[in-house]
Amino acid sequence: MTSRRELLQSLGAGLVVGFTLEAVPRAIDAQAPAAAAIGVRPVDPNQVDSFLAIHPEGAVTIYTSKVDVGTGMRVAIAQMAAEELGLPIERITVVGGDTGLCPNTGGTGGSTGLTRGGTAVRQAAATARQALLARGGLRLGRPAGELTIDGGEVRPVDGGPGLGIGALTDNGLLSLAVDPDAPLTPPGHYRVVGTSPSRPDMPAKCTGRHTYVQDLRLRGMLHARVIRPPAPGARLRSVDESSLDGIPDVRVVRIESFLAVAAPDEWAAVRAASALNATWTEVNELPGHDRLDEWVRRGVVERNQVIVNRGSPVAPADAGSSEDDARALEAVLAGAARRFSASYFWPNQSHASLGPSAAVADVREDGETTIWTSSQVTFGLRSTLARLFGLQPGRVRVIFVEGSGSYGTNGADHAAADAVLLSKTLRLPVRVQWTRQDEHAWDPKGPQQLIDLRAGVDASGRILAWDTEMWIPENRRGPRSVLAADTAGIPHESGRDAAAIFENGDPPYEADRVRVLAHWMRDTPLNTSNLRAPGKPANVFAVEGFVDEICAALGVDPLMFRVERLSDPRALEVVRRAAAAFGWQARPSPNLKARQGDLLTGRGMAYVRYKGTENYVATFMDVDVDPATGRIAVRRVVCAHDCGLVVNPDALRNQIEGAIVQTLSRALHEEITFDTARVTSVDWASYPILTFRELPEIEVILVERPEEALWGAGEAATVPVAAALGNAVFDATGVRLRRVPLTTERVKAALSTP
């Protein structure tokens, strides 16, 4: 049997192209059947009918503001609802991210798709179950306690005829509030949760028939391309529309420095975007990527914040920075038997979505507006776009249509803003398609992070003090800088939202005193946003790398050092199970005598409790390093993962595998490059990602705990990957690389340095 890894590797040298000539319907029409034959539904998250609609034949449609961006969340939410409603999962349809149909339980991010979206749906379904049993009891003349729901029917547990659940509603509605105390199906009775039904979206995706937002077409729609400034902050001086002579039916839109072309024919718009002659002011305000860490260290600090202040006798962590605390920490460090320090750096990275962002907007004369987008935060986007462009929020409908994936905020929201501005100006539906250069140059970047670490240990290796200082972009809430508004001169708050990038900056191991101090920076060279597991891969790359540095200096086995300083049984279980599956042999690092022919071989590990309060993840890794070329080959990854209740084991494994692969790409290859004017990594040659041939063997160990709370798993497995990689490379070479990506050039240079 061919494994998925072997299949992907065999495709490494080829190109697979799929397409369809079918007409793509309006997305709004595609979702209309979900509400057919149902009365007027509320979108109040306190009402059961906001989350589910029961159709006459007994099928159920689930509504949630959470969206599936490739994580398998759609099938997991369907499973959670099916478990409570006694339905086969095939009879449940999930509609996500439609502000006209769904209740607002927040956007999709932070691994909260199931923890907030799924649990809200499940509680509504449990409430519906109680009501259906009560109504069925009245019709059947039996107490509700003697009834069950199975196969879409309320029936006596001792047998006999039943009633379809569709007959127990008022035109599909139940008209009752969500009961937060409605009992959930206990784990011992699960029939759907914990199984692995197939994802309903996969057949169309595997055959090239799935409709993505890039495929969407409306009648009378214009295709548009936005002409970007040559550098951030450049202003438009002049436009020569005569340069488009010979390209028919092209409209030029200029609003201050916002410049775009639109045409009924997409190829005409593409040609016009290249041909239009425009002049811009010159701007050279960027520091260049090669010394970005130095620029960060010299930058203006907006504010300082003590994130962690553990073990201090003076003040709790939330009391802010204390001079007495700082002096006490310095005194402990000064008195330690051995002291260590290091500096780690993580660069700007792109979301690198394989398909450039796209969106469609239809702003009518009367202000009625519909936007089709792959945004992960459709309700938030509705508020932002309504405010920016003077629209009434109640008359704006944002509909989620899958894009090419982002795991954070890529260019999708900006493409939607482009489309709204153009549709409002031209009074026609407008589709905006970004180019590859647009996506790489202009998508909001994952933030740069500079992390300084210090630690002191006693003669036995006990950690007496640990200090983490991080220089990170100011995390302001509110709308980020929107490209269309910036260039069109529309006033708006130019904030940035890189999410909780300060988390996991402290070691998860026993230490007498721990401080994490964040220096929030006022400026960033590039616009930033949240990128998968925001900030945590960088912080754990530093923390777990530094732990390994201490282990190497003390001459102790990295695994045993960690195990001896962990007391949480769940933490110890994931570490031990991963180590056993990996076949870890106790010894200090590095192991410079280990070779495979001309290759240096090494192993590394890293552990994290995600955000300090959620998933437990331990990752172990084998690597080969070619000293002649600097090339790192990751041969094998073993990951043990505990996220509490597992809804769909196969989908979870796929998610963990994807997280590992994506983060290996980030750790080995990905870095935004820019000069003093502009981003220069604008294609796959200048911004490479992991190839199929580089895929390692991956083994995932799920620690299933059906009795425990459910934690989302969209991000946690990404976090320890870069740290395990760095530790494995050190074990193979004796060289500590403290800056990602670990490119061949950096590895070769480090190996050649005396």
N, C-alpha and C positions, 0 to 999 in steps of 0.2 A: 504493500500500500504506500502510495506517495504522500509524504507529509506536506503540510501547507508551506513550510519553509523551503523544502526541495522544489515544490512547484514554483514558488516565487523566484527562487534562484535561477530556475531554468528559463524564466521569462526575462532575466536581467538584461539580455542583449537584444531583446525585441521590443516592438512597439505594438500595443493592442489598441485599436481604435473601434469604438462602437458608435452608431448613430441611428436615428430613426427619421423617416420622412413623414411620420404622422403629424397632423396639425395638433398643436398643443392648446388645450382650452384655457380660458381665463381661470386663474386659480380660484377666484371667488365662486365660479360655477362648479369647480371640482369639489368644493367643500359643501355646496348647497345640499346634496342628498343627506348629509349628516344631520340636518335639522328638519328633513321632510317629515310630514305627518305628526309633528310635535307642536304643541301650543307655544305661546310666547314664553321663552325661557328667560330667567334672570341671569345676571353675571355677577351676582353678589356672592363672595366666597363664604358667606355664612349660610347659604341655601343649598340644599341637596341638588335641586334641579339645575344649579349652575354647573355642577360637575358631571352630571350624567343625564341621559335621556333614554327612556325605555320605549322601544318601538313596539307596535302592535304585535308583531310576530315573535317578540321576546328578545330580539337583538338589542344591544346597548351601545350607545356612543358615549365616550368619555371625553370631557373637555378640561384642558389644563393649559396654564400659561407657560409651562415648561415645554421645551422642544428637544427633539432628538437630533443631535448633530453628528451621529455616527456611533453613539455609545450603546445603542440597543435599549435606550430608556423607554421607547414606545412599547416594546413587548413586555418589559418589566412592569410598567404601570398597568397594562392590560391584565397581567397575571395577578397583581394585587387586587384589582377590581373583581376579576373572575373568582378569586378565592372567597370574597365576601358575598358575592351574588349567586354563587352556585351555578355558574355558567361555564360552558366550554369556551376557551379563549378565542376560538375561531368566530364566536358570535359577538366579539367586542371590537369596536373601532375606536381609535384614539385620535382626537383632533387637538393639536398643540399650537400655541402661539398666535391664535387669531383673536385680536382684541374685540372683534364684534361678536364672538361666540363664547369666549372662555373667561372664567373668573381670573382675577389677577392675584396670583400667589407668588409673584416675583419672577425675575428673570432666571435664565439657566446659567449657572456658574457655581464655582465653589463646591462642586460635587453635591449640590443640593437638589438635583432633579428628582431623586426618590425620597430623600429625607424630608423635603418640604412638599414637593409636588405629588409624589406617589403616596405619601402618608395622608395628605389632604384628601386625595381621591379615595383612598382606602377607608377613611373615616366616614366620608359621605356615603360610600357603598355599604358600610356596616349599618349606618343609620337607615338607609333604604331597605336593607335586609329586614330590620326589625319592623318597619312599617309594612312591608309586603307580607311578612308572616302574620302580623295582626290583621291585615285586611283579608288575607286568605283564610284565616281562622273564622272570621265572621261569615264568609261565603260558604265555607265547608262545614260550619257548625262544630269546629274543633278548637280547643285551646291552642294558642300560638306555640306553647312549649311542646306540643305533640306533632309539630310540623317541621319540615325542612324545605330548603330550596335546592333542587337538583335538576340539572339540564334545562333550566329556565322555567321550571314549574314549582309551585308551592304544593307540597303533597304530604300526607301523613307519613310519619317515620315507620309506622307498622304496615304500610302498603295501602293501596286504594287509589282512586282517581285524584288527579290534581288539577290545578288551575295555572295557566300560563301567566307569567308576571306581567305581560303586556296588557292583560285584561284587568289588572288591579291598579291601573293608573287613571288619571283624568287627562285624556288626550296626551299621554306620554309623561305627564308631570305628577309629582308626589306632593308638592306644595308644603314642605316642612323644612325646618332649620336643621343644620348639621348638629348632631348630638355628640359632643366631645367625649362622652362617657359610653357611647354605644359599644358593646363588647365586640372585640375582634376575634376572628377564628383562631383558636389556640394552635400552636405549632404541631401538636400531636395529631391534629385533624387536617393538616395541609394536604391538598391534592394537586394544587397548581403551583403555588409558591415553592421554590426549591427544585423545580423541574426545569428543563431546557427546551421549551417549544421554539420553533424556528422564528426568526424575525420576518415579519410580513413584507418588509421592504426589499429583502435580498433578491428574490427572483427577478424583479424588474431591474435592479441595479446590476446584477450579473449578466443580464441579456441586453443592456444598453437601452432599455425602454423606460427607465425612471425619469420623471420630469423634475429637473432642477430649476432653480430660479433663473439660471442662465438660459434655459430653454423657453421661458415664458414669452408668449406673444399675445397681443390684443389687437382687435380690429382697429384700423386707423392709427396704429401706433407709429411713433417716430423712433428711430434708432439714434442715439446720441453718443458722442465722444467728448470728453472734457480735455481741453488743452492745458496742461499743468505748467506752472511757472518753472523756469530753469533752476531755481533755487528757492527754498523756503523763505518767504518774506519779500520776494521780488514782486514788483508792481508792473502792471501792463501799461506800456506807453502808447502803442499804436497797433492797429490791425489793418491790413490791406486785403479787403474782401475780393478785389479783382484777381487775387492769386487763385481763387476758386473757379475762374472762368473755365468752362468745359466740363465741370462736374455739376450735373443738373439737380434741381430741387433741394439744394442744401440751404439751410437757414443758419445764420451765425447769431449767436447770443452772446452779448457782452454786457456784463453788469459790473462796473468798476473793473476789478482784475479777474473776475470770473469769466472765462472764455470757453465756449463750447460750440460744436456744430451738430446739427440734427438733420436727418433725412428719412424719407420713407424706406429707402433701400440702405441696408446696413453697410454694404461695401462702399457706397457713396460717402457715408459718414466716415468710414475708415480712411478713405482716400483724402477726404477734405481735411481731416485732422492732421494729416502729414503735410498737406500742401499749403495750408493757411499760413500766410506770412504775418508774424507778430513780433514786435520788439518789446523787450522787458528791461527793467533796471537791473543793474548788477548788484549782487549781494554775496559777500564772503564773510559769513559770521560764525561758521562752524569751526570747532577746534581740531577736526580730523580724528579718525578713530584710533590711530596708532598710539596716541598718548592720552586716550580718554580717561584712563585711571588717574593720571596726573592732574588732568583738568578737573575731575571730580574732587580730588583731595584739596584743590585750591579754591573750589567753588564756594558760593555764598550759602551759608546754612540759615535756613528760615527759622528753625527751632530745633531744640534738643529734647528728646523724650526717653526716659528710662522705661524700657519695655518689660524687663525682668529685673527684679532685685531680690533674689532668693537667698535666704540664709543670713541676711543682714540683721544685726542686732539693733539697728537704728531706726529704719523706716520700712514699711511695706512697699511692695512694688508699685502700687498706684499712688504713692505719695510724691512721686516725681524725684528728680535727681537731688541728692543731698550731698553737701560738701563733706559732712561727717562720714557718710557712706563711702564716698570716693576715697577719702583718706584711709578709712579702715581697709578697703580693698587693696590699696597700694601697700599698706603695711603688711598685709598677709602675703602679697606677692613678693615683697622684698625679703620676707623671712622664710620663704620656701626653700627646701633643699635643692630643688631644680626648677628653673624657670624656662618657659618656652614662649615664642612669639612668631607670628607669620601673618602675611597679608594675601588675601585671595581676591580675584576679580572675575566678574561675569559681565560680558558685553551686551550691547543691544542685539536683539534677535528679532527676526520677522516671524509672523505667523506662517508664512510660506505656504499658503493655501494653493493646492495644485491647480484649481480653477480660479482665475481672477474674479474679483467681486462684481456683482451685477445687482440691479434692482429695477423695478418698474413702478411708476407712479401715475395716477390718473386724478388730477385736480380739476374738478368740474367748475363751470362758471358760477354755480350756486355755492361753492365752497365744499361740497361733498367730495371727500378725498379717500382714495384707496391706494395703499402702498403694499407691494409684494417684495419681500426681503428675506434674507437668510439670517437676520439679526437674532442673537440669542436673548435679546431683551426687548420684545416687541412693545410692551406697555411703556417702558421707559423711552423707547425711540419715538413712540407716538407723542408723548409729552414734549420731548425735545424739539421735534420737527414742527409741531403746532406752535410752540413758543417762537421758534426762529422765523417762521414764515407767515405768522399772523393768521393761523387757522384755528378754528374752534375745535378743541380736543374731542368733543362729543360727536363731531362730524368727520373725524379721521378714523379710518379703519386700517390697521396694520395686520397683514396676513403673512405668517411664516411659510416660506417655501424653502425646502432644503437647498443649500449651496454646497460648496466643495469642502466644507469643514473649516473650523478656525480654532476651536478651543481657546476662546477669549475673544477680544474685540479686534477683528481684522478690519479690512476696508469696507465691510458690508454696510455698516451704518452710514458711512460717508457716501457710498454709492447711492443709498436711499435719499440722502439729502440732496445730492446732485440731481436725482430724478425729480424730486418734488419741486425744486427751484425751476427746473426747465419746464416741467409740465404746467406749473402755475404761470410761467411767462408765455408759453406757446399755446396754452389752452387746448392741449391734446395729450393723450397718453404718451409717455416717454419711457423708453428703456435705455438705461445707462449701462454700458459694459466697460469695465476697466480693462486695461492691457496688462500684460505681464510686467512691463516696466512700471506702470502705475502701482501695481500691487506691491512690488518689492521696494519701490522708492517711497511710497506715500502711505502704506498701511501704518497704523500706530505700532510702535515697536515695544517689545518686551524691554523693561527698564534695565539700565546698567546698574551694577551693584559692586561696591567696594567694601570689603570686610576685613577688619583687623582683629586678630585674636591674640590673647595672652592667657597663660595658665601657669600655676605653680603647684608642685606636688611635694609631698614629704618623702622621706627615705624609703617608705614602703610603697610608694606610687599612689597614695591617696590624693585625690584632687582637692587641694585646699582652697583654691580660688580660680575662677574662670571669668574672663572679661571679653565680651564681643562688642566691637564698635562697628557700626555700619553706616555708610554714606549712601542714601537712597533718595529718589525723587519725592518731593512733597506730595502727599496723598490727599488731594482736595476732593471733596465730594461735589457733585454737580456736573453739568455737561462738560465734556472734553472739548478741546478745540475742534471745531467742525470745518473741514476744508472749504466747503461751498460758502459758508458764512464768512470765513476769514477773507477769502478772495473777493466776495461780493460786497464786502464792507458792511455786513449785517452785525450789529453789536451783539455780543454774547460773552458769557464767562468762559475764559480760556483756561479751564482747570485741567487736571490730569487725574486719571483714576487707574492706578496700577494695583489696586486692591491691597490685601494685607500682606505686603511683601516683607514685613518684618518678622513673620512667624517662623518658628523652628530655628531661631538664631541662638538658642541655648542648648547645651548638651542634654540628652535624655538620661544621662548617667549620674550617679551619686557624686555630689560635689558639695563641699562645705559652704561655699559662697559663690553665687553666680550673678553677674550683671550683664544685661544687654542694653546698650545705649545706641539709639538711632539718631543720626544727624540728618534731619530732613532738609534736602537741598532745594533752593528756590527755583533753580533753572535746570533744564535738560536740553541738550543740543537738538534732540529729535522729539517729536510728539510721541508720548508713551501711552500704553494701556495694559490691561491685564492679558497675560499669556499663560497658558496652562500651568496650574499650581503656582500662581504668581509669587515670585520671590523665593519660594521654598527650595527649588533645586539648587539655587545659588547658595543659600544659607547652609543647607546640609552638605553641599560640596565642600564648603569651608569647614563646618563643624566636624564632620566625620573624617575629612582629610587631616584636620589638626589632631583629632584623637589618634589617628594612625601615626602621625608624626611623634606624638608622645610615646606610643607603644614602641616604635622603632628605637627611640632614644633610650627607653628603659630596657630594651631587649626582651620584650614579652610578646606573647601571641595576641594578635589583635582581637580575636574572638573571645578568648578567655578574659582579657582586660574588660571587655564590654559586659560579658555575662556576670562577672563578679560585681559589677556596679549597676545591675538592673534588679529591681525587686518586684516589678509588676509581672504576675504570672503570664498574662497574655503577651507581653513583650518577650519574655523568655521563651515562650512556646514558638513564636514565629522565628526567632533567631535560631533556636535549636533544631527546629524542623527543617529550615532552609539549609543549615550547616550539615545536617545528616544526609539530606538528599544530594547536596553538593559533594560530600565526601571530604570535608575540611580536615586537614591534618594539622595538629598544633605545632607551631614553630614561629619564631620571630620573622618579621619582614625587614629588609628585602632578602630574596633568595637568589643571589646573583649567579649561582652555579647552575640554575635550572635552564636548560636549553632544549630546543626541538630542532635539530639541525643547526642552521645559522640563526634561528629565531630565539629571542629571549622570551621566557614564559613566566607568567605570574598570576596570582589570584588576589582578589580583594573582596571586601564586604562593606556594607553600610546598613544602618538601621535607622528608622524614624517612626515616631508616633505622629501622624499627620496633624498639624496645627497644635500638637501637644495634647489634644483631647479626642482625636478620632482614630482613624485606621492605624493598625500596626503593620509595618512592612519591613521585611528584611530581604536584602538583595545581595547575592553572591555572584562572582563573575570570574571567568578564566579569559586571559588575553595572551596573544602573541605580539611581540614587538620586533620589527625588523630594524636592527641598528643601522643598516646601510641606507635605508630609505626613510626611516622614521615612521613607517606605516604601522598602525595599531589594528590588529584583527581581533575582534571579540568573538571567541569561540563558543562560549556557553554562558547562559544566565539562568540562575535559579532564584525564584522569588516566592517567598511565603507571605500570604496576605490575609489579614483578619479584618473584615469590615462588619462583623456582627452577622445579622441575618443576611443570607444570600438568596436573592429572589430568583435569579436565572444563572446557574453556575457556568454554562457555556458562554453566555454573553459576557459575564464577568471575566472569564479567562481571556476572551478576545480583547476586552477593554484593557486588561493588564498587559497583555502582549503588545497591544498598540502603544500604550504609554511607554513601555520599555523601548520599543523601536524608535518612537519619535524623540525620546530624550537622548538616546544614543546618537541620533542624528545631530541634535543640538550640541551635545558634548564633544563630538568628533569633528564636526564640519561647520557649524553655523555661526556666523558673525556678520553683522551689518558693517560694511565699510563705507566711509564717507571722507571727502576732502573738506576744504574750507567752504565749499559752496553747496554741495549736493551729495546725496547717497549715490555711491558708485556700484554697489552690489545689486544690480537691477535685472539679473537673469539667472538661470540655473548654472551657468558657467562661473559667474562671480559669487553666487550664493548657493553652493552645492548642498545637497541633502544626501542622506544615507541611500545607497543603492540596494537592489535586491540581492546582489552577490555578497553584500556585507552583512546580511542577516545572520545572527547567531542562532544556535539551538537554544530554545527558551522552555523552561519547565516552570509551571505555575502550581503552587500548592495553596489550595484554599482551606483556610481554617474556618469551617462553617459553625456558626453559633445561632441556631434558629430561635433560641430563647432570649437572645440579647437584642438590644436596639439595633436598628438598621443605620449604617453610615453609607453615604454615597461613595462611589469608587471611581469617579471620572478623572481624578487627579493624583491620588496618593501614590500610586506605583511609579509615577514619574520622578518622585523626589529623591530617592537614594541612588538613582542610576549613575549620575555623573560622579558621585562620591565613590561608589564601588569601582567605577572605571579608573578614576585617578589613583585609588589605592592599589588596584591590580597593576597598573603601569609602574607605580613605584616599586612594587614587589618584584617586578620583572627586571627593572633597570637601575633601581637605587636612586632615581631622579624624581624629585617631587615637582610636579607641574601644578601651579596654583592659578592658572588662568585658562579658561576654555575659550574656544574649542581647542582640543588637543590635536592640532593639525600635524601633518607629517613634517612641515617646516619647523614647528616649535619643538617637536620631539627630537628631531635630528640636531637642532641647535643646542638643546639642553644636553644631549648625550655627548656632544663635542666640546662642551664647556668644562674646563678642568675643575 
